[in-house]
Amino acid sequence: MLDSLSEGRKLYVAHCGSCHTLYLPERFKASEWEINVDEMQEKGKITDSQKAKILNYLKSGCKSSD
């Protein structure tokens, strides 16, 4: 589990942080993260597998589990 979260964080930093400031996972609710990452997937050139790992990382520390 920890390896998966670590990989998700690395992908988040590499793909999302290369274009804009990163937000801490607790900044948004799980449902908000899903919308945000969906909207940015194409721009960030993120595969579906990478997206799942990034969302897993972000949701692990988000405001609520919705």
C-alpha positions in Angstrom: 0.0 0.0 0.0 2.8 2.4 0.9 4.6 1.7 -2.4 1.4 2.5 -4.3 0.9 5.8 -2.5 4.5 6.7 -3.0 4.2 6.0 -6.7 1.0 8.0 -6.9 2.8 11.0 -5.2 5.7 10.8 -7.6 3.4 10.8 -10.6 1.4 13.7 -9.1 4.6 15.7 -8.6 6.0 14.8 -12.0 2.9 15.3 -14.1 1.0 18.0 -12.3 3.8 20.0 -10.6 5.6 20.5 -13.9 2.9 23.0 -15.0 1.5 24.5 -11.8 1.7 24.7 -8.1 0.7 21.5 -6.3 -2.1 21.3 -3.8 -2.0 19.2 -0.6 -4.4 16.3 -0.7 -6.4 17.7 2.1 -7.3 20.8 0.0 -10.2 19.0 -1.7 -12.8 16.3 -1.2 -12.4 13.0 -3.0 -15.1 13.9 -5.5 -13.4 17.2 -6.2 -10.1 15.5 -6.8 -11.8 13.2 -9.3 -13.2 16.2 -11.2 -9.8 18.0 -11.1 -7.7 15.1 -12.3 -10.3 14.1 -15.0 -10.1 17.7 -16.3 -6.3 17.7 -16.3 -5.6 14.1 -17.6 -5.2 15.0 -21.2 -3.1 18.2 -20.6 -0.8 16.2 -18.2 -0.5 13.3 -20.6 -1.6 10.9 -17.8 -2.6 7.4 -18.7 -5.7 5.8 -17.0 -3.3 3.7 -14.9 -1.3 6.7 -13.8 -4.6 8.6 -13.1 -5.8 5.8 -10.8 -2.5 5.9 -8.8 -2.6 9.7 -8.5 -6.2 9.7 -7.3 -5.4 6.9 -4.8 -2.6 9.1 -3.4 -4.8 12.3 -3.3 -7.8 10.5 -1.9 -5.7 8.9 0.9 -5.2 12.4 2.5 -8.2 14.3 1.3 -10.8 16.3 3.3 -13.4 13.5 3.4 -14.1 10.3 1.6 -17.4 11.6 0.3 
